Amino acid sequence: MNPSTRLARSGQVAVRIGAVGYLNARPLTWALDRSPERWQVRYDLPAVCARLLYDGEVDLGLVPSIEYLRSDQYRFVPGVGIGSRGPVASVALFTRRPLAEIRHIAIDTSSRTSVTLIRLLCQHRYRIAPEFVPHGPHLVEMVRDYDAGLLIGDPALEADANALGVTKIDLGAEWTAMTGLPFIYAAWTGRAGVIGVEHVRLLEQAQAEGVASYPAIAAEYAQANGASAQRALAYLRDNMRYGLGPEEAQGLQMFLDYAADLGLAPKRRTLEFFPG
């Protein structure tokens, strides 16, 4: 065990955390930002968070759920996750053609989970085999140069599909329609032993505090824009689902198994959690 791991477990130093700056992550980090003596939080894109965790530069990462399959040492924090059951609004395919006619999709590679999800849906739900082209999260260019574009996070939430003359297909709704289960986009992940039972309790408590603080989080996100604050509040309240209970775990396990079976991850692996 390296020194930072021992210190993090003993509480002698702040736990190094890599988190995502998107609105949907704020309910999990809202309370952590207010305890810098315990949590050292940095914000990056999901893919960067995943790299930092894999390289050992953070102790715990709010990373795309597919990243769990990268290491047998990874564990999830029980009871805490970013998910949806039905429409999520912030993970979507924007297309200018009917689904059956899509030949290529520009994919925002900020999150491997969302990229894997669209691949799974194309295979198992839409029965199409388009070309997937990595692309920056610029929707105008995506749908100008390709049949469709995958966008995630705040850019997907704020995109105006009607103005661009494209159709928005919500991938959270598509997953639940296909499986009947919730979908977990990201969860606190780290190597076995890096945090203890008390840390797990505090992370669960922070999630509860964040969920209770939707109005304040939405107001902070909107920066004094009243209409934007109302949209943000509706998104958190109506689209997002926080937690990682039995149904969420079932949906997450199914997603990871699908990914492994399609060769999009190294191998199948049963969910394992930190003691809590």
N, C-alpha and C positions, 0 to 999 in steps of 0.2 A: 504494500500500500504506500503510495507516495505521500510526502509531507502534507500537501494541501488537503488530501483526502482525510488523513488523520485529524487535522485541525478542524476541518469542516464538521466531522462527526462529533468532535469534542466540544464544539461551540466556541473555540478559541479565536476563530476568525470568521468573517462573513463567508457564507456559501457563495461561490461564484456562479452566477446564473446568466444564461443566454436566453433572451426572450425576443418575441416578435413585436414590432411596433404597430401592428394593425389594430383597429378598433376592437375586433373580436377577441383579442388577447388581453385587453385592459382589465376585464373583471378578474383575471388571474394574477395580474401584477400590480393592481391599484394599491393594495395594502402593503405589498413588498417594498414599493418605492418609499414608503413611509417608515421603514425600519432598516436604514442603511447599515446599521451596526450588525445586523444579522444577515442581510441579503445584499450582495454586490451585483446589481443588475445592469446588463448592457443590452441594447436593442439593435437588431439586425434583421435582414430578410430571413425567411425560414431556412433557405439553403445554407446561408452563412451560419446560422445557429447550429445546424446539423454538423457542419464542418468543425466548428469550434468544439463541440462536444466530442466528436470522434477523435480530434487531435489532443484532447485533454486540456484545452485552454479554458474551459468552464467545467464546473462540477455537475451542473444540472442544466438541461436545455428544454425549452418549450419548443420542441421540434416536430416536424411532420411525422405522423404516426408510422409511415412506412420505414422510417429510419431505424425503428426497433429491430428490424431484421438484419441490420448491418453488423451487429455484435452480439454474441451469446452472453456477454456481460451486462447488457442493457436491462434495466428494470423500469417499469412505470410506477409513478406515484399513484396509489390507489384512490379512487373516488374523485379524481380531478382530471378534467379534459375539456377540450373545445369541440363541440359537436352540433348536430342538428338532427331533427326528425322531420323530414319534409324539406320545404324550400329553405335554403340558407342565404340566398341573395348575393353572396360574395364569392362564390365559386361557380363559374358559369361558362358555357360555350356560346359564343356569339356567331351566328351563321347567316350567310346570305343565300344559302341553298337549302332545299329540303334535306333532312338527315340522310336519306338513302342515296343522295347524289353528291355527298361531300367526298372530295378527292384528296384534299390536304387540309391539315389543321396547324395553324401557327400556335405554338404552346409557350406560355409564360413558364419558364423553368424555375421560378422563385420557390416552388414547393414540389418536391417529388411525390407527395401524397396526391395532390390534385392531378399531376401528370399521369400517375398510375391509375387514378380513378377514371379519367377520360379514356384511357386505353382499355380498361376493363369494361366500361360501358359500351364502347365501340364493338368489342368482341362478343359480349354476352347479351347485350340489350338491343343494340342497333344493327348488329350483324354486318358491319362494314369494316373495311381494312384500309383506312386512309393513310397517307404519308404524314408523319408528325415532324414538324419543322421548328426547332428552337428559335425563340424570338423574344425580344424585349417586350415589356408590358405596355405596348402602344397600340390600342385597339384600332385606330383609324388605319394604320399601316397594315395591321394584321388582316383586316377584312378587305382591304384594297388589293393586297397581293395574294391572298389565299381564300379558300372557300369559307373558312371559319377560323376563329381564334379562341383559345382558352385563356381566361383572365381570372386572377384570384385576388382576394384581399380587398382593401379599400378601392383600388381602381375598378374592380368588377362591381362593387357596390354602387359606385358613383357614376358608372358609365350610362349614357343615354342611348339605349338600343334603337328607339324610335327615330331619334335624330339622325342616326347613321343608316337607317333603313335595313336593319338586321333583326333577327329573332334571337332572343336571349333564352337559353335552355339552362335551367337551374340544376346543377349536378347533385345537390343534396336531395332535391325532390326525385330525381331520376334514380338515385341509389335506393331510397326508401320505397319507391314504387316497384323496384325490381326485387328487393329482399324483404320488405316489411320491417326493416330494422333501422335504428339510428346510425349515423356515421360519425366517427371521431376523426377530426382533421389533424389535431395536434394534442400532445399531452406532455407533462413533465417527465423527462427521461434522463437516466444517468446510470453509471456503472454500479454494480452491486456493492453495497457497503459504504457508498459515498455520503449518504445521509442516514440519520437515525429516526426512531419512532417519533421523537419530538418535532423534528423537521416536517415529517409527514403530517402531523397534527396541525402544525402552523400553516402549511400549504393548503390543507383542506379548509382551515379557518379563513385564510386569505380569500379563497374562492367564494365562500359564503358572504364575506364582507363585500367583495366586489359585486356579486349578484344583487346585494341589497343597495348598492350605490349606483345603479344604472343612470339615474338622472344626473348625478354629478359627473360621471364618466362621459356621458353624452354631451354635457355642457362644455367640459374641458376640450373634447374632441372638436366641437363646433366653433370654438373660439368666438363666442358672442354672436354667432349667426343663429337666430332663433329657429328658422326653418330647418337648418342643418341639424340642430340639436334635436328637434322632434323626429327627424328621419333616423338619426343615430339611435335615439331611445327606442323607436319602434323596431329597429333592426335587432337590438340587443334583447328586447322583450319578446318579440314575435318570431324571430328566425333562429336565434342562437339557443343552444341547450348546453349547460355546463354541468359536468359530472362524468363519472365513469363507473356506473353501476352494472348490474348483470346484463341488461339488454344492450348497453353500449359496448360492453366487453364482447358479447356475442357478435355484434356487428363488426367490431374491430377485428376479431379473430377471423371472421369470414373474409373480410377485405384482405388481410394479410395472407390468408391461404390462397385466395384468388390470385394475388400478385405473385406468389411463389410458383403457383401452378403454371402461370403464363411466362415464367422465366424473367419476371421483372424484379425479382429479389432472389437472394442466394438459395434459400430453403424455407420450408415451413418451420414454424416455431410457436409453441404454446405461450400464451401470455404469462409473464412473471412480474410480480410487484415487489416493491420495497415493503418490509414489515410495517404495519401501521395499526 
